[in-house]
Amino acid sequence: MTNKVDAKANIRGLLLEELRELFVELGEPAYRADQVYHWITCKAVLSFDEMTNLPKTLRSKLDSIFSISLPEVVEIISDSEGTTKFALKLDDGEVIEMVLIPERDHFTLCVSTQVGCAMGCKFCLTARTGFRRNLEVNEIISQVVLAKRFLLSKGEILPLRNLVFMGMGEPLANYSNLIKALKILEDKRGFNFSRKRLTVSTVGLVDKIYNLAQDFPTALAISLHAPNDRLRQQLIPVAKKYPLEILLEAIKRFPRIKNGRTTIEYILIKNVNDSKIQAEELCKILRGLPVKVNLIPFNPHPELPFERPDAEKVREFQRVLLEHGILTTVRKSKGIEISAGCGQLRRRILESSSFPNATYCETTAWASPLS
């Protein structure tokens, strides 16, 4: 066997083609790889023993070579509207978050791609904890598996349809692992997520945006948060490397998935970037671009020196954009009561003396292998 996969490497991080090659190297027919792939994607199983159409000898063999483990669910909290936040402990003890959001006819999962973040955005609590490491492919995929199993355990009939890579970390800074995870999630033989339902958010790493356009064009979201370079660079330090002029050009050139629009994420912060003049300025730089704007009233936290704008100020900002013909929505605030702002739950858990148990749900049997 080659060194392509080390002993006990997590099988969830493999493309189907890689899995087929490995099965042949193990002296097994390639179709067995397809069976295993179906179990770990469509069926979201947690152990090889659950793969009942495989011979017991093969299940034992796989268990001796590969890991199929998922992160440990250390806390689950839900708000009154059903938004659910999960704190997950990884094999090395690091903690990440994912958020499951109910929509009218489906669920959206907010996925993390890094432990911490190196971008240093002033309005983000994750930035306060610094960057720890990139997530491996299997750690990204595992969040989807856990979400699928959680919904199944609750008897939900609405599908998990949208994945937004807007959780902890800058997705494009973990580029190779992100691309491989996206390919696994899109594969019609497994998870079968539509490419237009896979949204990658970035603070604007322009070189990587062009790479994404070539390697895996998908739905794109840009964390803009300011209408000019001066303010943007104050809020997002990495923006000094990527001025608005070149970022806007990258947006213009990015392939549109099924005539979709690039989403402009704009966190509205009281007396910082929420004035009518700034709304007019935003209209000017976005004029003619295939975009839609998502206004996000700031989610406050005691450690962050910003406030949420008044509702009328938010409506006024939206009115200006709409009057200029820019499709604009205001994100309904979800999860404020459960620390759903990026990094807030993780921060609380890390500051506790020990990891809490999942006391906010009836059981976590859905996240444990069958006994």
MARSE-618812 format. One record per residue (C-alpha): x, y, z; residue in three letters; residue number from 0. Coordinates in Angstrom, 3 decimals. Layout:
BEGIN
+----------+----------+----------+-----+-----+
!     east !    north !       up ! res !   n !
+----------+----------+----------+-----+-----+
!        X !        Y !        Z ! ala ! NUM !
...
+----------+----------+----------+-----+-----+
***
This chain:
BEGIN
+----------+----------+----------+-----+-----+
!     east !    north !       up ! res !   n !
+----------+----------+----------+-----+-----+
!    0.000 !    0.000 !    0.000 ! met !   0 !
!    1.281 !    3.453 !   -0.851 ! thr !   1 !
!    1.793 !    6.219 !    1.660 ! asn !   2 !
!   -1.138 !    8.141 !    0.172 ! lys !   3 !
!   -3.073 !    7.588 !    3.366 ! val !   4 !
!   -1.395 !    7.014 !    6.705 ! asp !   5 !
!   -2.645 !    4.346 !    9.086 ! ala !   6 !
!   -5.940 !    5.310 !   10.718 ! lys !   7 !
!   -6.387 !    8.356 !    8.506 ! ala !   8 !
!   -9.980 !    9.518 !    8.602 ! asn !   9 !
!  -11.854 !    8.009 !    5.670 ! ile !  10 !
!  -14.238 !   10.965 !    5.448 ! arg !  11 !
!  -11.504 !   13.104 !    3.906 ! gly !  12 !
!  -11.200 !   11.008 !    0.732 ! leu !  13 !
!  -12.664 !   11.556 !   -2.702 ! leu !  14 !
!  -14.424 !    8.529 !   -4.171 ! leu !  15 !
!  -11.666 !    8.115 !   -6.756 ! glu !  16 !
!   -9.047 !    8.021 !   -3.994 ! glu !  17 !
!  -11.104 !    5.495 !   -2.082 ! leu !  18 !
!  -11.393 !    3.257 !   -5.137 ! arg !  19 !
!   -7.642 !    3.309 !   -5.680 ! glu !  20 !
!   -7.006 !    2.406 !   -2.072 ! leu !  21 !
!   -9.439 !   -0.485 !   -2.147 ! phe !  22 !
!   -7.691 !   -1.919 !   -5.197 ! val !  23 !
!   -4.355 !   -1.592 !   -3.394 ! glu !  24 !
!   -5.901 !   -3.465 !   -0.464 ! leu !  25 !
!   -6.889 !   -6.294 !   -2.798 ! gly !  26 !
!  -10.582 !   -5.403 !   -2.682 ! glu !  27 !
!  -12.883 !   -4.799 !   -5.666 ! pro !  28 !
!  -13.410 !   -1.140 !   -6.500 ! ala !  29 !
!  -17.185 !   -1.414 !   -6.151 ! tyr !  30 !
!  -16.721 !   -1.925 !   -2.414 ! arg !  31 !
!  -15.352 !    1.612 !   -2.249 ! ala !  32 !
!  -18.594 !    2.863 !   -3.783 ! asp !  33 !
!  -20.557 !    1.047 !   -1.095 ! gln !  34 !
!  -18.450 !    2.546 !    1.676 ! val !  35 !
!  -18.703 !    6.005 !    0.120 ! tyr !  36 !
!  -22.501 !    5.712 !    0.101 ! his !  37 !
!  -22.512 !    4.783 !    3.785 ! trp !  38 !
!  -20.303 !    7.672 !    4.921 ! ile !  39 !
!  -22.088 !   10.315 !    2.811 ! thr !  40 !
!  -25.753 !    9.482 !    2.080 ! cys !  41 !
!  -26.243 !    7.388 !    5.211 ! lys !  42 !
!  -23.925 !    9.436 !    7.464 ! ala !  43 !
!  -22.977 !    6.352 !    9.494 ! val !  44 !
!  -20.609 !    6.543 !   12.443 ! leu !  45 !
!  -18.971 !    3.110 !   12.337 ! ser !  46 !
!  -17.901 !    0.464 !    9.867 ! phe !  47 !
!  -20.133 !   -2.035 !   11.685 ! asp !  48 !
!  -23.164 !   -0.145 !   10.349 ! glu !  49 !
!  -22.158 !   -0.968 !    6.754 ! met !  50 !
!  -24.308 !   -4.087 !    6.641 ! thr !  51 !
!  -23.799 !   -4.921 !    2.943 ! asn !  52 !
!  -20.048 !   -5.384 !    3.516 ! leu !  53 !
!  -18.592 !   -8.693 !    4.721 ! pro !  54 !
!  -17.680 !   -8.638 !    8.399 ! lys !  55 !
!  -14.064 !   -9.424 !    7.508 ! thr !  56 !
!  -13.894 !   -6.309 !    5.328 ! leu !  57 !
!  -15.509 !   -4.158 !    8.002 ! arg !  58 !
!  -12.904 !   -5.357 !   10.477 ! ser !  59 !
!  -10.131 !   -4.752 !    7.972 ! lys !  60 !
!  -11.309 !   -1.194 !    7.319 ! leu !  61 !
!  -11.585 !   -0.488 !   11.025 ! asp !  62 !
!   -7.948 !   -1.506 !   11.480 ! ser !  63 !
!   -6.768 !    0.833 !    8.725 ! ile !  64 !
!   -9.063 !    3.852 !    8.778 ! phe !  65 !
!  -10.748 !    6.110 !   11.288 ! ser !  66 !
!  -14.368 !    7.118 !   10.805 ! ile !  67 !
!  -14.623 !    9.224 !   13.959 ! ser !  68 !
!  -16.410 !   12.551 !   14.254 ! leu !  69 !
!  -15.626 !   15.499 !   16.518 ! pro !  70 !
!  -17.087 !   15.227 !   20.007 ! glu !  71 !
!  -20.194 !   17.333 !   20.570 ! val !  72 !
!  -19.468 !   19.171 !   23.809 ! val !  73 !
!  -22.404 !   21.571 !   23.828 ! glu !  74 !
!  -25.597 !   22.211 !   21.911 ! ile !  75 !
!  -27.797 !   25.236 !   22.447 ! ile !  76 !
!  -30.930 !   26.293 !   20.567 ! ser !  77 !
!  -32.909 !   29.503 !   20.578 ! asp !  78 !
!  -36.668 !   29.888 !   20.528 ! ser !  79 !
!  -36.769 !   29.961 !   16.724 ! glu !  80 !
!  -34.770 !   26.784 !   16.235 ! gly !  81 !
!  -31.333 !   28.125 !   15.416 ! thr !  82 !
!  -28.936 !   25.622 !   16.951 ! thr !  83 !
!  -25.274 !   26.124 !   17.735 ! lys !  84 !
!  -22.858 !   23.270 !   18.297 ! phe !  85 !
!  -19.471 !   23.330 !   19.998 ! ala !  86 !
!  -17.273 !   20.502 !   18.726 ! leu !  87 !
!  -14.063 !   19.207 !   20.249 ! lys !  88 !
!  -11.521 !   17.896 !   17.750 ! leu !  89 !
!   -9.103 !   15.020 !   18.288 ! asp !  90 !
!   -6.339 !   17.387 !   19.448 ! asp !  91 !
!   -8.616 !   19.138 !   21.961 ! gly !  92 !
!   -9.288 !   22.245 !   19.873 ! glu !  93 !
!  -12.853 !   23.555 !   19.775 ! val !  94 !
!  -14.811 !   24.785 !   16.775 ! ile !  95 !
!  -18.397 !   25.859 !   16.148 ! glu !  96 !
!  -21.102 !   25.159 !   13.597 ! met !  97 !
!  -24.580 !   26.683 !   13.388 ! val !  98 !
!  -27.728 !   25.062 !   11.989 ! leu !  99 !
!  -30.296 !   27.603 !   10.812 ! ile ! 100 !
!  -33.936 !   26.829 !    9.967 ! pro ! 101 !
!  -35.291 !   28.509 !    6.842 ! glu ! 102 !
!  -38.797 !   28.462 !    5.356 ! arg ! 103 !
!  -38.369 !   25.211 !    3.414 ! asp ! 104 !
!  -34.902 !   23.951 !    4.300 ! his ! 105 !
!  -31.988 !   24.167 !    6.730 ! phe ! 106 !
!  -28.713 !   26.018 !    6.249 ! thr ! 107 !
!  -25.502 !   24.962 !    7.960 ! leu ! 108 !
!  -22.796 !   27.500 !    8.753 ! cys ! 109 !
!  -19.504 !   25.599 !    8.492 ! val ! 110 !
!  -16.110 !   26.411 !   10.035 ! ser ! 111 !
!  -12.885 !   25.925 !    8.084 ! thr ! 112 !
!  -10.237 !   26.886 !   10.650 ! gln ! 113 !
!   -9.635 !   26.810 !   14.386 ! val ! 114 !
!   -9.562 !   30.524 !   15.104 ! gly ! 115 !
!   -8.727 !   33.046 !   12.402 ! cys ! 116 !
!   -5.738 !   35.135 !   11.340 ! ala ! 117 !
!   -7.629 !   37.893 !    9.515 ! met ! 118 !
!   -7.984 !   40.081 !   12.635 ! gly ! 119 !
!  -11.360 !   41.649 !   11.815 ! cys ! 120 !
!  -12.131 !   44.148 !   14.565 ! lys ! 121 !
!  -15.803 !   43.200 !   14.857 ! phe ! 122 !
!  -15.237 !   39.431 !   15.173 ! cys ! 123 !
!  -14.702 !   37.633 !   18.474 ! leu ! 124 !
!  -12.929 !   34.734 !   16.751 ! thr ! 125 !
!  -10.143 !   37.147 !   15.832 ! ala ! 126 !
!   -9.541 !   37.785 !   19.534 ! arg ! 127 !
!   -8.500 !   34.172 !   20.084 ! thr ! 128 !
!   -6.057 !   34.190 !   17.189 ! gly ! 129 !
!   -5.321 !   31.481 !   14.655 ! phe ! 130 !
!   -4.640 !   27.913 !   15.792 ! arg ! 131 !
!   -4.684 !   25.756 !   12.668 ! arg ! 132 !
!   -6.531 !   24.809 !    9.497 ! asn ! 133 !
!   -9.236 !   22.184 !    9.629 ! leu ! 134 !
!   -8.541 !   18.935 !    7.797 ! glu ! 135 !
!  -10.901 !   17.834 !    5.029 ! val ! 136 !
!  -12.569 !   15.238 !    7.248 ! asn ! 137 !
!  -13.110 !   17.850 !    9.982 ! glu ! 138 !
!  -14.959 !   20.071 !    7.499 ! ile ! 139 !
!  -17.046 !   17.192 !    6.154 ! ile ! 140 !
!  -17.803 !   15.940 !    9.679 ! ser ! 141 !
!  -19.796 !   19.076 !   10.448 ! gln ! 142 !
!  -22.195 !   18.191 !    7.638 ! val ! 143 !
!  -22.471 !   14.594 !    8.870 ! val ! 144 !
!  -23.275 !   15.742 !   12.397 ! leu ! 145 !
!  -25.892 !   18.194 !   11.136 ! ala ! 146 !
!  -27.562 !   15.498 !    9.015 ! lys ! 147 !
!  -27.678 !   13.092 !   11.953 ! arg ! 148 !
!  -29.010 !   15.767 !   14.308 ! phe ! 149 !
!  -31.873 !   16.612 !   11.953 ! leu ! 150 !
!  -32.653 !   12.934 !   11.500 ! leu ! 151 !
!  -32.769 !   12.440 !   15.276 ! ser ! 152 !
!  -35.293 !   15.274 !   15.545 ! lys ! 153 !
!  -37.511 !   13.793 !   12.845 ! gly ! 154 !
!  -37.092 !   16.863 !   10.639 ! glu ! 155 !
!  -38.590 !   16.495 !    7.183 ! ile ! 156 !
!  -37.021 !   19.650 !    5.753 ! leu ! 157 !
!  -33.707 !   19.007 !    4.015 ! pro ! 158 !
!  -30.259 !   20.325 !    4.803 ! leu ! 159 !
!  -29.912 !   22.161 !    1.509 ! arg ! 160 !
!  -27.502 !   25.063 !    1.930 ! asn ! 161 !
!  -23.946 !   25.077 !    3.232 ! leu ! 162 !
!  -22.329 !   28.440 !    3.914 ! val ! 163 !
!  -18.638 !   28.518 !    4.707 ! phe ! 164 !
!  -18.999 !   31.514 !    6.995 ! met ! 165 !
!  -18.127 !   29.960 !   10.339 ! gly ! 166 !
!  -14.829 !   30.253 !   12.150 ! met ! 167 !
!  -11.877 !   31.078 !    9.941 ! gly ! 168 !
!  -11.175 !   32.431 !    6.457 ! glu ! 169 !
!  -12.117 !   29.622 !    4.036 ! pro ! 170 !
!   -9.762 !   30.730 !    1.255 ! leu ! 171 !
!   -6.826 !   30.685 !    3.679 ! ala ! 172 !
!   -7.376 !   26.924 !    3.961 ! asn ! 173 !
!   -7.614 !   26.627 !    0.222 ! tyr ! 174 !
!   -6.588 !   23.075 !   -0.679 ! ser ! 175 !
!   -8.657 !   21.477 !    2.089 ! asn ! 176 !
!  -11.635 !   23.679 !    1.227 ! leu ! 177 !
!  -11.556 !   22.720 !   -2.456 ! ile ! 178 !
!  -11.348 !   19.012 !   -1.700 ! lys ! 179 !
!  -14.204 !   19.264 !    0.802 ! ala ! 180 !
!  -16.328 !   21.134 !   -1.758 ! leu ! 181 !
!  -15.710 !   18.407 !   -4.334 ! lys ! 182 !
!  -16.781 !   15.716 !   -1.865 ! ile ! 183 !
!  -19.901 !   17.652 !   -0.890 ! leu ! 184 !
!  -20.931 !   18.280 !   -4.506 ! glu ! 185 !
!  -20.350 !   14.695 !   -5.692 ! asp ! 186 !
!  -23.697 !   13.371 !   -6.958 ! lys ! 187 !
!  -22.717 !    9.870 !   -5.868 ! arg ! 188 !
!  -22.627 !   11.018 !   -2.255 ! gly ! 189 !
!  -23.775 !   14.192 !   -0.495 ! phe ! 190 !
!  -25.026 !   15.674 !   -3.797 ! asn ! 191 !
!  -25.156 !   19.335 !   -2.784 ! phe ! 192 !
!  -25.896 !   21.662 !   -5.676 ! ser ! 193 !
!  -22.937 !   23.900 !   -6.409 ! arg ! 194 !
!  -25.150 !   26.975 !   -6.204 ! lys ! 195 !
!  -26.043 !   25.867 !   -2.641 ! arg ! 196 !
!  -22.391 !   25.888 !   -1.559 ! leu ! 197 !
!  -21.424 !   29.427 !   -0.586 ! thr ! 198 !
!  -17.837 !   30.382 !    0.157 ! val ! 199 !
!  -17.363 !   33.588 !    2.122 ! ser ! 200 !
!  -14.119 !   35.553 !    2.131 ! thr ! 201 !
!  -12.848 !   38.871 !    3.446 ! val ! 202 !
!  -11.387 !   39.371 !    0.001 ! gly ! 203 !
!   -8.236 !   37.312 !   -0.645 ! leu ! 204 !
!   -8.170 !   38.339 !   -4.297 ! val ! 205 !
!   -5.553 !   35.865 !   -5.514 ! asp ! 206 !
!   -7.502 !   32.990 !   -3.997 ! lys ! 207 !
!  -10.780 !   34.308 !   -5.442 ! ile ! 208 !
!   -9.260 !   33.938 !   -8.911 ! tyr ! 209 !
!   -8.046 !   30.447 !   -7.984 ! asn ! 210 !
!  -11.551 !   29.525 !   -6.814 ! leu ! 211 !
!  -12.984 !   30.826 !  -10.085 ! ala ! 212 !
!  -10.755 !   28.406 !  -11.950 ! gln ! 213 !
!  -10.793 !   25.376 !   -9.633 ! asp ! 214 !
!  -14.330 !   25.317 !   -8.264 ! phe ! 215 !
!  -16.579 !   28.255 !   -9.185 ! pro ! 216 !
!  -19.391 !   28.291 !   -6.679 ! thr ! 217 !
!  -21.601 !   30.786 !   -4.883 ! ala ! 218 !
!  -19.395 !   33.560 !   -3.539 ! leu ! 219 !
!  -19.887 !   35.953 !   -0.633 ! ala ! 220 !
!  -17.611 !   38.916 !    0.078 ! ile ! 221 !
!  -17.293 !   40.337 !    3.587 ! ser ! 222 !
!  -17.107 !   43.989 !    2.586 ! leu ! 223 !
!  -18.379 !   45.929 !    5.644 ! his ! 224 !
!  -17.198 !   49.339 !    4.431 ! ala ! 225 !
!  -17.656 !   51.485 !    1.315 ! pro ! 226 !
!  -14.085 !   52.799 !    1.126 ! asn ! 227 !
!  -10.541 !   51.602 !    1.651 ! asp ! 228 !
!   -9.806 !   53.799 !    4.657 ! arg ! 229 !
!  -12.602 !   52.419 !    6.820 ! leu ! 230 !
!  -12.361 !   48.912 !    5.448 ! arg ! 231 !
!   -8.688 !   48.660 !    6.303 ! gln ! 232 !
!   -9.449 !   49.821 !    9.836 ! gln ! 233 !
!  -12.060 !   47.107 !   10.282 ! leu ! 234 !
!  -10.281 !   44.374 !    8.281 ! ile ! 235 !
!   -6.476 !   44.690 !    8.520 ! pro ! 236 !
!   -5.810 !   42.220 !    5.685 ! val ! 237 !
!   -7.681 !   44.590 !    3.354 ! ala ! 238 !
!   -4.502 !   46.675 !    3.185 ! lys ! 239 !
!   -3.148 !   44.006 !    0.837 ! lys ! 240 !
!   -6.293 !   43.930 !   -1.284 ! tyr ! 241 !
!   -7.656 !   47.425 !   -2.052 ! pro ! 242 !
!  -11.273 !   47.741 !   -3.098 ! leu ! 243 !
!  -10.375 !   48.454 !   -6.715 ! glu ! 244 !
!   -8.836 !   45.028 !   -7.274 ! ile ! 245 !
!  -11.414 !   43.276 !   -5.102 ! leu ! 246 !
!  -14.302 !   44.765 !   -7.079 ! leu ! 247 !
!  -12.602 !   43.707 !  -10.310 ! glu ! 248 !
!  -12.352 !   40.142 !   -8.998 ! ala ! 249 !
!  -16.075 !   40.203 !   -8.184 ! ile ! 250 !
!  -16.823 !   41.422 !  -11.699 ! lys ! 251 !
!  -14.838 !   38.590 !  -13.265 ! arg ! 252 !
!  -15.985 !   35.783 !  -10.994 ! phe ! 253 !
!  -18.141 !   33.198 !  -12.831 ! pro ! 254 !
!  -21.831 !   33.451 !  -11.995 ! arg ! 255 !
!  -23.399 !   30.132 !  -11.038 ! ile ! 256 !
!  -26.681 !   29.817 !  -12.973 ! lys ! 257 !
!  -26.845 !   33.602 !  -13.381 ! asn ! 258 !
!  -26.596 !   34.088 !   -9.636 ! gly ! 259 !
!  -25.161 !   37.116 !   -7.895 ! arg ! 260 !
!  -22.186 !   37.542 !   -5.628 ! thr ! 261 !
!  -23.372 !   38.294 !   -2.109 ! thr ! 262 !
!  -21.960 !   41.376 !   -0.445 ! ile ! 263 !
!  -21.978 !   40.880 !    3.324 ! glu ! 264 !
!  -22.157 !   44.183 !    5.164 ! tyr ! 265 !
!  -22.251 !   44.214 !    8.965 ! ile ! 266 !
!  -23.924 !   47.421 !   10.095 ! leu ! 267 !
!  -22.160 !   48.877 !   13.135 ! ile ! 268 !
!  -23.635 !   51.839 !   14.976 ! lys ! 269 !
!  -21.903 !   55.136 !   14.140 ! asn ! 270 !
!  -19.156 !   53.315 !   12.252 ! val ! 271 !
!  -20.465 !   52.314 !    8.824 ! asn ! 272 !
!  -24.236 !   52.837 !    8.994 ! asp ! 273 !
!  -24.775 !   56.418 !    7.799 ! ser ! 274 !
!  -26.805 !   57.493 !    4.780 ! lys ! 275 !
!  -23.676 !   59.001 !    3.238 ! ile ! 276 !
!  -21.912 !   55.653 !    3.545 ! gln ! 277 !
!  -24.910 !   53.924 !    1.965 ! ala ! 278 !
!  -24.648 !   56.297 !   -0.996 ! glu ! 279 !
!  -20.924 !   55.590 !   -1.192 ! glu ! 280 !
!  -21.603 !   51.854 !   -1.199 ! leu ! 281 !
!  -24.064 !   52.259 !   -4.056 ! cys ! 282 !
!  -21.415 !   54.078 !   -6.067 ! lys ! 283 !
!  -18.770 !   51.355 !   -5.812 ! ile ! 284 !
!  -21.263 !   48.521 !   -6.451 ! leu ! 285 !
!  -22.981 !   50.133 !   -9.439 ! arg ! 286 !
!  -23.126 !   47.752 !  -12.395 ! gly ! 287 !
!  -21.812 !   44.705 !  -10.536 ! leu ! 288 !
!  -23.804 !   41.424 !  -10.436 ! pro ! 289 !
!  -24.279 !   41.542 !   -6.658 ! val ! 290 !
!  -26.881 !   41.417 !   -3.932 ! lys ! 291 !
!  -26.278 !   43.034 !   -0.552 ! val ! 292 !
!  -26.971 !   41.300 !    2.741 ! asn ! 293 !
!  -27.129 !   43.806 !    5.571 ! leu ! 294 !
!  -26.296 !   42.286 !    8.951 ! ile ! 295 !
!  -27.000 !   44.310 !   12.104 ! pro ! 296 !
!  -24.022 !   43.818 !   14.402 ! phe ! 297 !
!  -24.341 !   41.001 !   16.935 ! asn ! 298 !
!  -23.019 !   42.629 !   20.150 ! pro ! 299 !
!  -20.679 !   41.097 !   22.693 ! his ! 300 !
!  -19.213 !   42.648 !   25.866 ! pro ! 301 !
!  -15.641 !   42.150 !   24.647 ! glu ! 302 !
!  -16.196 !   43.996 !   21.379 ! leu ! 303 !
!  -16.267 !   47.822 !   21.314 ! pro ! 304 !
!  -19.208 !   48.140 !   18.919 ! phe ! 305 !
!  -22.969 !   48.522 !   19.154 ! glu ! 306 !
!  -25.951 !   47.400 !   17.130 ! arg ! 307 !
!  -27.597 !   50.174 !   15.074 ! pro ! 308 !
!  -31.203 !   51.186 !   15.638 ! asp ! 309 !
!  -33.759 !   49.398 !   13.471 ! ala ! 310 !
!  -34.716 !   52.615 !   11.692 ! glu ! 311 !
!  -31.087 !   53.260 !   10.772 ! lys ! 312 !
!  -30.936 !   49.793 !    9.240 ! val ! 313 !
!  -34.125 !   50.409 !    7.255 ! arg ! 314 !
!  -32.808 !   53.762 !    6.031 ! glu ! 315 !
!  -29.555 !   52.182 !    4.848 ! phe ! 316 !
!  -31.520 !   49.517 !    2.993 ! gln ! 317 !
!  -33.834 !   52.110 !    1.403 ! arg ! 318 !
!  -30.894 !   53.971 !   -0.108 ! val ! 319 !
!  -29.550 !   50.811 !   -1.737 ! leu ! 320 !
!  -32.949 !   49.748 !   -3.040 ! leu ! 321 !
!  -33.558 !   53.206 !   -4.514 ! glu ! 322 !
!  -30.343 !   52.751 !   -6.478 ! his ! 323 !
!  -31.566 !   49.449 !   -7.863 ! gly ! 324 !
!  -29.356 !   47.222 !   -5.713 ! ile ! 325 !
!  -31.051 !   44.066 !   -4.473 ! leu ! 326 !
!  -30.736 !   44.335 !   -0.689 ! thr ! 327 !
!  -31.955 !   42.208 !    2.182 ! thr ! 328 !
!  -31.580 !   42.547 !    5.936 ! val ! 329 !
!  -30.533 !   39.352 !    7.628 ! arg ! 330 !
!  -32.975 !   38.442 !   10.335 ! lys ! 331 !
!  -30.985 !   38.207 !   13.533 ! ser ! 332 !
!  -30.896 !   34.629 !   14.701 ! lys ! 333 !
!  -29.162 !   33.127 !   17.652 ! gly ! 334 !
!  -28.403 !   36.261 !   19.664 ! ile ! 335 !
!  -29.738 !   34.572 !   22.791 ! glu ! 336 !
!  -27.436 !   31.552 !   22.262 ! ile ! 337 !
!  -24.134 !   33.320 !   21.547 ! ser ! 338 !
!  -24.447 !   32.591 !   17.843 ! ala ! 339 !
!  -22.033 !   35.319 !   16.831 ! gly ! 340 !
!  -18.903 !   33.760 !   15.390 ! cys ! 341 !
!  -16.569 !   32.581 !   18.142 ! gly ! 342 !
!  -18.800 !   33.447 !   21.113 ! gln ! 343 !
!  -19.704 !   29.936 !   22.230 ! leu ! 344 !
!  -16.170 !   28.684 !   21.680 ! arg ! 345 !
!  -14.788 !   31.528 !   23.762 ! arg ! 346 !
!  -17.094 !   30.730 !   26.669 ! arg ! 347 !
!  -16.215 !   27.044 !   26.563 ! ile ! 348 !
!  -12.462 !   27.655 !   26.423 ! leu ! 349 !
!  -12.722 !   29.926 !   29.446 ! glu ! 350 !
!  -14.561 !   27.317 !   31.495 ! ser ! 351 !
!  -12.564 !   24.994 !   33.713 ! ser ! 352 !
!  -13.730 !   21.954 !   31.766 ! ser ! 353 !
!  -15.880 !   21.165 !   28.785 ! phe ! 354 !
!  -19.569 !   21.189 !   29.696 ! pro ! 355 !
!  -21.800 !   18.282 !   28.855 ! asn ! 356 !
!  -24.444 !   18.662 !   26.186 ! ala ! 357 !
!  -27.086 !   19.624 !   28.711 ! thr ! 358 !
!  -29.185 !   21.629 !   26.280 ! tyr ! 359 !
!  -30.469 !   18.618 !   24.335 ! cys ! 360 !
!  -32.172 !   15.400 !   25.298 ! glu ! 361 !
!  -29.405 !   13.128 !   24.056 ! thr ! 362 !
!  -26.324 !   13.035 !   21.886 ! thr ! 363 !
!  -26.789 !    9.403 !   20.888 ! ala ! 364 !
!  -27.131 !   10.634 !   17.301 ! trp ! 365 !
!  -23.471 !   11.723 !   17.492 ! ala ! 366 !
!  -22.157 !    8.421 !   18.880 ! ser ! 367 !
!  -21.431 !    5.140 !   17.065 ! pro ! 368 !
!  -23.913 !    2.334 !   17.472 ! leu ! 369 !
!  -22.983 !   -0.002 !   20.301 ! ser ! 370 !
+----------+----------+----------+-----+-----+
***
